[in-house]
Amino acid sequence: MKHTDSIEIEAKFSAPDAASLSRLLDLEQLDEYRLSDAKEIQITDRYFDTPEETLRAQGYVCRVRESPGAAQLALKSRGDFEDGVHRRVEIESPIPRGLDPAKWPDCAARKA
C-alpha cells in the first residue's frame, strides 16, 4: 500500500459570528497560504493507542479517518504550534474501510 510521510501544516480558525465566518469563507489566501474552497463532507475519526498509552507517551497520535468510499490510517507527531499554525510529521496509509485494527496492513504508519 502507498503511504505518505510528510510535514502537515494546518491552521484552524474559529469565527465569533456569521459575518466573520462569511469573511473567512470569501478569502482566497491567508498570508502565505492559498486556501481551497470550503466543502462539507461526512467523516468519522477514531483514535487508537495501547492500553498503556504508549503512543501518547512518545508524542504521537494514531487516527483512522473514514469518509464515503475511503479510510486512512494516520500516525502524527505532537509537532509545533506557533501563531495559530500547527506543523508536525504525518505518516498516512490508505486502509480498507471498517478494518479491525488487529488486521491493519503492514505499512509505514504501523511500523513507526
C-alpha positions as CSV (number, residue, x, y, z in Angstrom):
1,M,0.0,0.0,0.0
2,K,1.2,3.5,-0.8
3,H,1.9,5.9,2.1
4,T,3.0,9.4,2.5
5,D,5.4,10.7,5.1
6,S,5.4,14.4,5.2
7,I,5.0,17.6,7.3
8,E,1.4,18.5,7.9
9,I,0.8,22.3,8.1
10,E,-2.6,23.1,9.4
11,A,-4.2,26.3,10.6
12,K,-7.6,26.3,12.4
13,F,-9.8,29.3,12.9
14,S,-12.9,30.0,14.8
15,A,-15.4,32.7,13.8
16,P,-17.2,34.5,16.6
17,D,-20.2,35.3,14.4
18,A,-21.8,34.7,11.0
19,A,-20.3,37.9,9.4
20,S,-16.8,36.8,10.4
21,L,-17.3,33.3,9.1
22,S,-18.6,34.8,5.8
23,R,-15.4,36.9,5.5
24,L,-13.2,33.9,6.2
25,L,-15.0,31.8,3.6
26,D,-14.5,34.5,1.0
27,L,-10.7,34.6,1.4
28,E,-8.5,33.0,-1.3
29,Q,-5.3,33.5,0.5
30,L,-4.2,34.0,4.1
31,D,-0.7,35.3,4.5
32,E,1.5,32.9,2.5
33,Y,-1.2,30.1,2.4
34,R,-3.5,29.5,-0.5
35,L,-7.0,28.5,0.7
36,S,-9.1,25.9,-1.0
37,D,-12.8,26.2,-1.5
38,A,-14.9,25.3,1.6
39,K,-16.7,21.9,1.3
40,E,-18.7,19.7,3.6
41,I,-18.0,16.0,3.9
42,Q,-19.1,13.4,6.5
43,I,-16.1,11.8,8.2
44,T,-15.6,9.6,11.3
45,D,-12.4,9.8,13.2
46,R,-11.3,7.1,15.6
47,Y,-8.2,7.4,17.8
48,F,-6.2,4.4,19.0
49,D,-3.4,3.7,21.5
50,T,-2.2,0.8,23.6
51,P,-3.8,0.2,27.0
52,E,-0.6,1.8,28.5
53,E,-0.9,4.9,26.2
54,T,2.5,4.2,24.7
55,L,1.9,6.3,21.6
56,R,0.8,9.3,23.6
57,A,3.8,9.0,25.9
58,Q,6.1,9.1,22.8
59,G,4.3,12.2,21.4
60,Y,2.2,10.5,18.8
61,V,-1.5,10.0,17.9
62,C,-2.9,7.2,15.7
63,R,-6.1,8.1,13.9
64,V,-8.3,6.2,11.4
65,R,-10.4,8.6,9.3
66,E,-13.3,7.1,7.4
67,S,-15.2,9.0,4.7
68,P,-17.5,7.8,2.0
69,G,-15.6,5.3,0.0
70,A,-12.2,5.6,1.8
71,A,-10.3,5.1,5.0
72,Q,-7.0,6.5,6.0
73,L,-4.6,5.4,8.8
74,A,-2.5,8.3,10.1
75,L,0.3,8.5,12.7
76,K,1.0,12.1,13.7
77,S,3.7,13.6,15.9
78,R,2.9,16.2,18.5
79,G,4.8,18.8,16.4
80,D,5.0,22.6,17.0
81,F,2.2,25.1,17.3
82,E,3.0,28.8,16.7
83,D,0.8,31.7,15.7
84,G,-2.2,29.5,15.1
85,V,-0.4,27.1,12.8
86,H,0.4,23.5,13.6
87,R,3.4,21.8,12.0
88,R,4.1,18.1,12.6
89,V,5.2,14.9,10.9
90,E,2.4,12.9,9.5
91,I,2.6,9.3,8.1
92,E,-0.5,8.2,6.2
93,S,-1.6,4.9,4.6
94,P,-4.9,4.0,3.0
95,I,-6.7,1.1,4.6
96,P,-9.9,-0.8,3.8
97,R,-13.0,0.7,5.5
98,G,-14.2,-1.0,8.6
99,L,-10.9,-2.9,9.1
100,D,-10.3,-4.2,12.6
101,P,-7.0,-2.6,14.0
102,A,-5.6,-6.1,14.6
103,K,-5.8,-6.7,10.9
104,W,-4.3,-3.4,9.7
105,P,-1.9,-3.9,6.8
106,D,1.9,-3.9,7.3
107,C,2.5,-0.3,6.4
108,A,4.8,2.6,7.4
109,A,2.3,4.1,9.8
110,R,2.1,0.8,11.7
111,K,5.9,0.4,11.9
112,A,6.7,4.0,13.1
